[in-house]
Amino acid sequence: MQQPEILLHDFFAAAVAAADPRHCVPPYLPTPPRGRTIVVGAGKAAASMAQAVEQHWSGALTGLVVTRYGHGVPCRRIEVVEAAHPVPDAAGQQAAARILQMVQGLTPDDLVLALISGGGSALLTAPAPGISLADKQAISRALLMSGANIHEMNCVRKHLSAIKGGRLALAAYPARVVTLAISDVAGDDPSVIASGPTVADTTTCAGALAILARYAIEVPPAVHDWLHNAAAETPKPGDARLANNETRVIATSHTALAAAAAVARAAGVMPLILGDAIEGEAREVAKVMAGIARSCARHGDPLAAPCVLLSGGETTVTMRGRGRGGRNTEFLLALMAALEGANIHAIACDTDGIDGSENNAGAIMTATTLERARAQGLDASAFLANNDAYGFFAALDNLVLTGPTRTNVSDFRAILIT
């Protein structure tokens, strides 16, 4: 068997490669229409998806996609705009307005090809009537700090938007809308991916208000008034204006986990996929997975060593301290503390290459990481209490730095028992 660190990096590389738009976009492209083709999109993978479309599209096309700063790639016919994530900015607002204008006045012979991926909720920002960008920014920051999960955050975002929650598809009517989606959400529900700008929505204004109340988030007067306005409700399943549209989910967390599992088998390591939709507080999820890993090491149950436990989904972090750390590094720090003394190694990374708001995809730990930390005078529990997992792993040179991967199928975790 290869060295644990090399294996863990290989698992992660395979997971990311499986969701690369260069491979997963071409098989799902629709037939060119009789009329015009307009390409629009938003998300961390939007630019690379647009490039793949250009390279494999036989007819004429124009369009615009918006991606996160640093995630753009060169395109010839589709304009790429970069904007802020996870808190929206004016660049994203201007791009969303242009996209809405671009799909106006189309006919049934025209096609809108929507390229949607994780991160699109923040990048495709068009505040609903009466709501300012500052209002949306304040709500976004509060939700990010609250520990709300992605389904809850996107429910609120949809109902404060003029473009999300199916409204982009309404603007394009009567043109046909085909959506290619790379999923970063548990369950791969297209209405949740980037807040479903082209998909009917089952959530409600009442649900959005309940979420804001649950997390004690201060609601600006304009937001309160809008959420009590009947016009704030999103288009629902069965809306005739969405009847001819189609959504194709082209890459998921399970896609990535299956690719990593194949690499593990080839290396003589038995994989077990624990799930592709695991959610919850990062440090609590870590405790559960540590227990499973210890059972493998001690009892060979549910798998005997050498084996690897693979999982995806998106955990959350409730901020209690002032540190620099994303959910994957926090998961890994809590996992390491729970596995003290065990011959177990792990990697936890975001497949988009950015864990939280820092420059790392995540981090890696080996069976000796905690011992090395103590030798340097680093108190793992103090770093965890301060939500500073980034600082902990940076001090040990154990961060995983990939740069933007230009795809996004949520988090990737691999726990290797040797």
DOZAZA-961844 format. One record per residue (C-alpha): x, y, z; residue in three letters. Coordinates in steps of 0.1 Angstrom, whole numbers, plus 2048, in hexadecimal, padded with zeros to 3 digits. Layout:
+-----+-----+-----+-----+
|  xx |  yy |  zz |  aa |
+-----+-----+-----+-----+
|   X |   Y |   Z | ALA |
...
+-----+-----+-----+-----+
This chain:
+-----+-----+-----+-----+
|  xx |  yy |  zz |  aa |
+-----+-----+-----+-----+
| 800 | 800 | 800 | MET |
| 80C | 823 | 7F8 | GLN |
| 814 | 83C | 813 | GLN |
| 7F4 | 849 | 824 | PRO |
| 7F9 | 86D | 81B | GLU |
| 7FE | 865 | 7F6 | ILE |
| 7DF | 84F | 7F6 | LEU |
| 7CA | 869 | 806 | LEU |
| 7D4 | 883 | 7EC | HIS |
| 7CD | 86A | 7D0 | ASP |
| 7AA | 864 | 7DD | PHE |
| 7A3 | 889 | 7DE | PHE |
| 7B2 | 88F | 7BB | ALA |
| 79C | 873 | 7AD | ALA |
| 77D | 882 | 7BD | ALA |
| 783 | 8A4 | 7AE | VAL |
| 78C | 896 | 78C | ALA |
| 76B | 883 | 78A | ALA |
| 758 | 8A4 | 78D | ALA |
| 76D | 8B7 | 773 | ASP |
| 756 | 8C9 | 75B | PRO |
| 76C | 8BF | 73E | ARG |
| 761 | 89B | 743 | HIS |
| 73E | 89E | 751 | CYS |
| 72F | 8BA | 73B | VAL |
| 732 | 8AD | 717 | PRO |
| 71D | 88D | 71B | PRO |
| 6FF | 8A2 | 728 | TYR |
| 6FE | 8BD | 70F | LEU |
| 6DB | 8C1 | 6FE | PRO |
| 6D5 | 8C2 | 6D8 | THR |
| 6DA | 8E6 | 6CA | PRO |
| 6B8 | 8F7 | 6C5 | PRO |
| 6A9 | 906 | 6A5 | ARG |
| 6AC | 928 | 6B4 | GLY |
| 6C7 | 939 | 6CA | ARG |
| 6DB | 929 | 6E6 | THR |
| 6E2 | 93F | 704 | ILE |
| 6FA | 931 | 71E | VAL |
| 6F6 | 93F | 742 | VAL |
| 703 | 932 | 763 | GLY |
| 710 | 937 | 785 | ALA |
| 726 | 924 | 79E | GLY |
| 74A | 91B | 7A5 | LYS |
| 74A | 903 | 787 | ALA |
| 737 | 91B | 770 | ALA |
| 755 | 927 | 75C | ALA |
| 764 | 904 | 757 | SER |
| 742 | 8F7 | 74D | MET |
| 73E | 914 | 734 | ALA |
| 760 | 90B | 725 | GLN |
| 756 | 8E7 | 721 | ALA |
| 736 | 8F2 | 70F | VAL |
| 749 | 907 | 6F7 | GLU |
| 761 | 8EB | 6EF | GLN |
| 745 | 8D2 | 6E7 | HIS |
| 728 | 8E8 | 6D9 | TRP |
| 722 | 8E5 | 6B4 | SER |
| 70D | 904 | 6AE | GLY |
| 70D | 929 | 6B6 | ALA |
| 70A | 935 | 6DA | LEU |
| 70E | 953 | 6F0 | THR |
| 70B | 958 | 716 | GLY |
| 719 | 962 | 737 | LEU |
| 722 | 94F | 757 | VAL |
| 72D | 95B | 779 | VAL |
| 746 | 949 | 78F | THR |
| 75A | 950 | 7AE | ARG |
| 779 | 967 | 7AD | TYR |
| 796 | 952 | 7A1 | GLY |
| 781 | 936 | 792 | HIS |
| 77E | 944 | 76F | GLY |
| 78C | 934 | 750 | VAL |
| 790 | 941 | 72C | PRO |
| 771 | 93F | 716 | CYS |
| 76C | 94C | 6F3 | ARG |
| 746 | 950 | 6EF | ARG |
| 739 | 94F | 712 | ILE |
| 742 | 96C | 729 | GLU |
| 750 | 963 | 74B | VAL |
| 74A | 97B | 768 | VAL |
| 75A | 976 | 78A | GLU |
| 749 | 980 | 7AA | ALA |
| 74A | 97B | 7D0 | ALA |
| 742 | 95C | 7E4 | HIS |
| 734 | 954 | 7FD | PRO |
| 728 | 977 | 804 | VAL |
| 71A | 987 | 7E4 | PRO |
| 728 | 9A7 | 7D5 | ASP |
| 71F | 9C1 | 7BA | ALA |
| 731 | 9AD | 79F | ALA |
| 71A | 98F | 7A4 | GLY |
| 6FB | 9A6 | 7A5 | GLN |
| 704 | 9B6 | 784 | GLN |
| 70B | 995 | 774 | ALA |
| 6E9 | 987 | 780 | ALA |
| 6D7 | 9A6 | 772 | ALA |
| 6E8 | 9A1 | 750 | ARG |
| 6DF | 97C | 750 | ILE |
| 6BB | 984 | 756 | LEU |
| 6BB | 99D | 73A | GLN |
| 6CC | 984 | 723 | MET |
| 6B0 | 96A | 725 | VAL |
| 694 | 983 | 71F | GLN |
| 680 | 982 | 6FE | GLY |
| 689 | 95F | 6F4 | LEU |
| 672 | 947 | 6E0 | THR |
| 669 | 922 | 6E3 | PRO |
| 684 | 91B | 6C9 | ASP |
| 69F | 929 | 6DF | ASP |
| 6B4 | 916 | 6F9 | LEU |
| 6C1 | 923 | 71A | VAL |
| 6DD | 90C | 726 | LEU |
| 6E2 | 913 | 74B | ALA |
| 703 | 907 | 75B | LEU |
| 6FD | 905 | 781 | ILE |
| 714 | 8FB | 79D | SER |
| 71B | 900 | 7C1 | GLY |
| 722 | 924 | 7CC | GLY |
| 708 | 931 | 7B3 | GLY |
| 6F1 | 93E | 7CE | SER |
| 70A | 959 | 7D9 | ALA |
| 717 | 960 | 7B6 | LEU |
| 6F6 | 964 | 7A5 | LEU |
| 6E8 | 980 | 7BA | THR |
| 6C9 | 994 | 7AF | ALA |
| 6B8 | 9A2 | 7CE | PRO |
| 692 | 9A1 | 7CD | ALA |
| 67E | 9C2 | 7CA | PRO |
| 685 | 9D9 | 7E7 | GLY |
| 6A2 | 9C5 | 7F4 | ILE |
| 6C5 | 9D4 | 7F2 | SER |
| 6E6 | 9C2 | 7EC | LEU |
| 6F0 | 9CC | 80F | ALA |
| 6D1 | 9BB | 81D | ASP |
| 6DB | 99A | 80B | LYS |
| 6FF | 99D | 816 | GLN |
| 6F4 | 9A1 | 83A | ALA |
| 6DD | 983 | 839 | ILE |
| 6F8 | 96E | 827 | SER |
| 712 | 976 | 842 | ARG |
| 6FA | 96E | 85E | ALA |
| 6EF | 94D | 84E | LEU |
| 714 | 943 | 849 | LEU |
| 71C | 949 | 86D | MET |
| 6FD | 939 | 87B | SER |
| 704 | 914 | 873 | GLY |
| 6E6 | 912 | 85B | ALA |
| 6E9 | 8F7 | 841 | ASN |
| 6EA | 8FC | 81B | ILE |
| 6C5 | 8F3 | 817 | HIS |
| 6BB | 90D | 831 | GLU |
| 6D1 | 928 | 823 | MET |
| 6C5 | 922 | 7FF | ASN |
| 6A0 | 923 | 80A | CYS |
| 6A6 | 947 | 817 | VAL |
| 6BB | 951 | 7F9 | ARG |
| 6A0 | 946 | 7E0 | LYS |
| 685 | 95B | 7F0 | HIS |
| 69B | 97A | 7F1 | LEU |
| 6A5 | 977 | 7CC | SER |
| 698 | 982 | 7AA | ALA |
| 6AB | 966 | 798 | ILE |
| 6AD | 947 | 7AF | LYS |
| 693 | 92E | 7B8 | GLY |
| 687 | 929 | 794 | GLY |
| 685 | 94E | 78A | ARG |
| 6A0 | 94C | 770 | LEU |
| 68C | 932 | 75E | ALA |
| 66D | 947 | 760 | LEU |
| 681 | 964 | 750 | ALA |
| 68B | 94E | 734 | ALA |
| 668 | 941 | 72C | TYR |
| 65D | 936 | 712 | PRO |
| 680 | 92B | 708 | ALA |
| 68A | 907 | 712 | ARG |
| 6A2 | 906 | 730 | VAL |
| 6BB | 8E9 | 734 | VAL |
| 6CF | 8EA | 754 | THR |
| 6EF | 8D8 | 759 | LEU |
| 6F6 | 8D6 | 77E | ALA |
| 715 | 8CC | 792 | ILE |
| 707 | 8C4 | 7B5 | SER |
| 717 | 8D0 | 7D6 | ASP |
| 6F8 | 8C8 | 7EB | VAL |
| 6ED | 8AA | 7FF | ALA |
| 6D3 | 897 | 7EB | GLY |
| 6DC | 8A8 | 7CA | ASP |
| 6BB | 8BB | 7C9 | ASP |
| 6BD | 8D2 | 7AA | PRO |
| 6A7 | 8EC | 7BC | SER |
| 6C1 | 8EF | 7D7 | VAL |
| 6E1 | 8F0 | 7C1 | ILE |
| 6E9 | 915 | 7BF | ALA |
| 6C6 | 91C | 7CC | SER |
| 6B7 | 90D | 7AC | GLY |
| 6B4 | 92B | 795 | PRO |
| 6A4 | 916 | 779 | THR |
| 690 | 8FD | 78F | VAL |
| 66E | 8FE | 79F | ALA |
| 670 | 904 | 7C5 | ASP |
| 65E | 8F1 | 7E1 | THR |
| 669 | 908 | 7FD | THR |
| 655 | 926 | 808 | THR |
| 657 | 949 | 816 | CYS |
| 64A | 93C | 837 | ALA |
| 666 | 923 | 838 | GLY |
| 680 | 93F | 831 | ALA |
| 671 | 953 | 84E | LEU |
| 673 | 935 | 865 | ALA |
| 697 | 92F | 85D | ILE |
| 6A0 | 953 | 864 | LEU |
| 68E | 951 | 885 | ALA |
| 69E | 92F | 88E | ARG |
| 6C1 | 93E | 88C | TYR |
| 6B7 | 95F | 89C | ALA |
| 6C2 | 973 | 87D | ILE |
| 6BA | 998 | 87C | GLU |
| 6A2 | 99E | 85F | VAL |
| 6A4 | 9C0 | 84E | PRO |
| 682 | 9D1 | 84A | PRO |
| 683 | 9CE | 824 | ALA |
| 68A | 9A8 | 827 | VAL |
| 66D | 9A4 | 840 | HIS |
| 655 | 9B7 | 829 | ASP |
| 65F | 9A3 | 80A | TRP |
| 65C | 981 | 81B | LEU |
| 638 | 98A | 824 | HIS |
| 630 | 994 | 801 | ASN |
| 61F | 97B | 7EA | ALA |
| 636 | 985 | 7CE | ALA |
| 653 | 976 | 7E1 | ALA |
| 647 | 953 | 7DC | GLU |
| 65B | 93E | 7C3 | THR |
| 64D | 929 | 7A6 | PRO |
| 641 | 907 | 7B2 | LYS |
| 642 | 8E4 | 7A2 | PRO |
| 627 | 8E2 | 787 | GLY |
| 62C | 905 | 77A | ASP |
| 624 | 903 | 755 | ALA |
| 63F | 91C | 74C | ARG |
| 659 | 902 | 758 | LEU |
| 64A | 8E4 | 747 | ALA |
| 661 | 8E0 | 72A | ASN |
| 681 | 8E6 | 73D | ASN |
| 69A | 8CB | 747 | GLU |
| 6B5 | 8C7 | 762 | THR |
| 6D2 | 8AF | 75F | ARG |
| 6E8 | 8AA | 77E | VAL |
| 709 | 8A1 | 76F | ILE |
| 721 | 89C | 78D | ALA |
| 71B | 896 | 7B2 | THR |
| 72C | 88E | 7D2 | SER |
| 726 | 86A | 7CC | HIS |
| 737 | 86D | 7AA | THR |
| 756 | 879 | 7BC | ALA |
| 754 | 85F | 7D8 | LEU |
| 751 | 842 | 7BF | ALA |
| 770 | 84E | 7AD | ALA |
| 784 | 84F | 7CD | ALA |
| 777 | 82C | 7D6 | ALA |
| 784 | 81F | 7B5 | ALA |
| 7A7 | 82D | 7BC | VAL |
| 7A6 | 81D | 7DF | ALA |
| 79D | 7FB | 7D1 | ARG |
| 7BA | 7FD | 7B8 | ALA |
| 7D1 | 805 | 7D5 | ALA |
| 7C6 | 7E7 | 7E9 | GLY |
| 7B1 | 7FB | 801 | VAL |
| 78D | 7F1 | 807 | MET |
| 776 | 810 | 805 | PRO |
| 755 | 816 | 817 | LEU |
| 740 | 834 | 80C | ILE |
| 72F | 83F | 82C | LEU |
| 718 | 857 | 819 | GLY |
| 718 | 874 | 800 | ASP |
| 700 | 88A | 813 | ALA |
| 70E | 88D | 836 | ILE |
| 705 | 8AD | 848 | GLU |
| 708 | 8BB | 86C | GLY |
| 721 | 8CE | 881 | GLU |
| 744 | 8C6 | 875 | ALA |
| 752 | 8BD | 896 | ARG |
| 735 | 8A6 | 89F | GLU |
| 736 | 894 | 87E | VAL |
| 75B | 88F | 885 | ALA |
| 754 | 87E | 8A6 | LYS |
| 73C | 865 | 895 | VAL |
| 754 | 85D | 879 | MET |
| 771 | 859 | 892 | ALA |
| 75C | 83E | 8A4 | GLY |
| 757 | 82B | 883 | ILE |
| 77C | 82E | 87B | ALA |
| 786 | 820 | 89D | ARG |
| 76E | 803 | 899 | SER |
| 780 | 7FB | 878 | CYS |
| 7A2 | 7FD | 888 | ALA |
| 799 | 7E8 | 8A7 | ARG |
| 77F | 7CF | 89B | HIS |
| 781 | 7CF | 875 | GLY |
| 75D | 7DA | 875 | ASP |
| 74D | 7E6 | 85E | PRO |
| 76E | 7E2 | 84B | LEU |
| 790 | 7D4 | 853 | ALA |
| 7B0 | 7E7 | 84D | ALA |
| 7BC | 7F2 | 834 | PRO |
| 79C | 805 | 82D | CYS |
| 790 | 828 | 826 | VAL |
| 76F | 838 | 832 | LEU |
| 763 | 851 | 817 | LEU |
| 748 | 86B | 81B | SER |
| 73A | 88A | 80C | GLY |
| 720 | 8A4 | 813 | GLY |
| 724 | 8C6 | 824 | GLU |
| 729 | 8CB | 849 | THR |
| 724 | 8EC | 85B | THR |
| 738 | 900 | 874 | VAL |
| 728 | 916 | 88F | THR |
| 741 | 932 | 895 | MET |
| 74B | 935 | 8BA | ARG |
| 76E | 942 | 8B6 | GLY |
| 781 | 95A | 8A0 | ARG |
| 798 | 942 | 88D | GLY |
| 79E | 93A | 869 | ARG |
| 78F | 918 | 860 | GLY |
| 777 | 908 | 848 | GLY |
| 760 | 8EB | 84F | ARG |
| 778 | 8D1 | 841 | ASN |
| 795 | 8DC | 856 | THR |
| 77F | 8DE | 875 | GLU |
| 772 | 8BB | 86E | PHE |
| 795 | 8AE | 86B | LEU |
| 7A1 | 8BF | 88B | LEU |
| 784 | 8B0 | 89E | ALA |
| 78A | 88E | 88E | LEU |
| 7AF | 88F | 898 | MET |
| 7A7 | 896 | 8BC | ALA |
| 78E | 87A | 8BD | ALA |
| 7A7 | 861 | 8AD | LEU |
| 7C4 | 868 | 8C4 | GLU |
| 7DC | 84B | 8C4 | GLY |
| 7CC | 838 | 8A7 | ALA |
| 7DF | 82F | 887 | ASN |
| 7C6 | 842 | 872 | ILE |
| 7CB | 85D | 857 | HIS |
| 7B2 | 874 | 846 | ALA |
| 7AC | 88F | 82D | ILE |
| 78F | 8A8 | 82C | ALA |
| 78C | 8C1 | 810 | CYS |
| 772 | 8D5 | 7FD | ASP |
| 772 | 8C9 | 7D8 | THR |
| 771 | 8ED | 7CC | ASP |
| 794 | 8F3 | 7DB | GLY |
| 788 | 90C | 7F4 | ILE |
| 77F | 902 | 818 | ASP |
| 76B | 91F | 826 | GLY |
| 77B | 940 | 81D | SER |
| 7A0 | 937 | 81F | GLU |
| 7B8 | 92C | 803 | ASN |
| 7B8 | 907 | 80B | ASN |
| 7A3 | 8EA | 800 | ALA |
| 7A5 | 8DA | 822 | GLY |
| 7C0 | 8C7 | 835 | ALA |
| 7CF | 8A5 | 83B | ILE |
| 7D8 | 893 | 85B | MET |
| 7ED | 874 | 863 | THR |
| 7F0 | 85E | 881 | ALA |
| 80D | 875 | 88D | THR |
| 7FD | 897 | 887 | THR |
| 7F2 | 89C | 8AB | LEU |
| 814 | 891 | 8B9 | GLU |
| 825 | 8AA | 8A1 | ARG |
| 80D | 8C6 | 8AD | ALA |
| 815 | 8C0 | 8D1 | ARG |
| 83A | 8C1 | 8CA | ALA |
| 834 | 8E4 | 8BB | GLN |
| 820 | 8EF | 8D9 | GLY |
| 7FF | 8EF | 8C6 | LEU |
| 7E0 | 8E8 | 8DA | ASP |
| 7C6 | 8D8 | 8C3 | ALA |
| 7A9 | 8DD | 8DB | SER |
| 7B1 | 903 | 8DD | ALA |
| 7B2 | 906 | 8B7 | PHE |
| 791 | 8F3 | 8B4 | LEU |
| 780 | 909 | 8CE | ALA |
| 78B | 928 | 8BB | ASN |
| 77F | 919 | 899 | ASN |
| 7A3 | 91C | 88D | ASP |
| 7A9 | 8FB | 87C | ALA |
| 7BA | 90D | 85F | TYR |
| 7D4 | 91C | 877 | GLY |
| 7DA | 8FA | 887 | PHE |
| 7E1 | 8E7 | 866 | PHE |
| 7F3 | 905 | 857 | ALA |
| 80C | 904 | 873 | ALA |
| 812 | 8DF | 86C | LEU |
| 814 | 8E4 | 846 | ASP |
| 7F7 | 8CC | 842 | ASN |
| 7DF | 8E2 | 82E | LEU |
| 7D4 | 8D5 | 80C | VAL |
| 7D9 | 8F0 | 7F2 | LEU |
| 7CB | 8EA | 7CF | THR |
| 7BF | 90C | 7C5 | GLY |
| 79C | 90E | 7B4 | PRO |
| 793 | 8ED | 7A5 | THR |
| 776 | 8FD | 791 | ARG |
| 75E | 8E2 | 79B | THR |
| 74A | 8DD | 7BB | ASN |
| 73A | 8BD | 7C8 | VAL |
| 73B | 8C6 | 7EC | SER |
| 753 | 8B8 | 806 | ASP |
| 769 | 89A | 804 | PHE |
| 775 | 886 | 822 | ARG |
| 78A | 867 | 823 | ALA |
| 795 | 855 | 843 | ILE |
| 7B0 | 83B | 83C | LEU |
| 7B5 | 81F | 855 | ILE |
| 7D6 | 80D | 850 | THR |
+-----+-----+-----+-----+
